[in-house]
Amino acid sequence: MNDTTGFAHYWAQGDAVSHAVAYLLLLMSVASWYYIFSKSWSSWRIRRSAGALERFWKAPTLQDAVAIMRDADREQVYAPLAAQGVEAANMRRQAGSLDATSDPGELITRTLRQEINRVSARLESGLTLLASVGSTAPFVGLFGTVWGIYHALGAVSSSGTIQIDKVAGPVGEALVMTALGLVVAIPAVLAYNAFTRVNRLTLAELDGFAHDLHAYLTTGARVGK
């Protein structure tokens, strides 16, 4: 192996900007993989607990249905919606408050909507970072390549002799930064698309469950009746 070529040689010859680009790509990769693993685990648990929606309606009482949902929903995505909806339906509204003058159905609707918004914000956490990494990492790597080629050509021209073998080596080493940028970006983009699909499916199920729960709670059914 020739120790004057390769990434190690490029790193040894690089300046602060080249090193900063490499460290930035490393930081982006670590952050994206952290969210990929954590959200993969969370998404798997959410999809596993989606079956509790069917068991909810098969429960003999509303109390049992909420208990079943809480036991099955480890990620607390569906269960809080049911619990908050039931609590809103049985809330004793204080005189003089805005809730006291609102229709019970509107109170339930507002409670369910707030809970859906909370879950939506939770599901979308981390997606902005993955999208940002997927869209910017190739350009960060390309910048490192351009900077490396610039310094390589400058070093070759200052030597007074321009030979293809002396140019090809440094340019090839600098192209590694572009490859690293793609290595960082591709998993982030694929993960972003996968998580977006899972979130869309989860929110659709949550919205349907909220609609059915609202219809049930506004028919006059209450806890204990």
Protein Blocks (a to p, Z undefined) as FASTA:
>chain_A
ZZkgcjklmmmmpcfklmmmmmmmmmmmmmmmmmmmmmmmmmmmmmmmmmmmmmmmmpmb
fklmmmmmmmmmmnommlmmmmmmmmmmmpccdehiaklmpcfklmmmmmmmmmmmmmmm
mmmgojlmmmmmmmmmmmmmmmmmmmmmmmmmmmmmmnopacfklmmmmmmmmmmmmmmm
mmmmmmmmmmmmmmmmmmmmmmmmmmmmmmmmmmmmmnopaehZZ
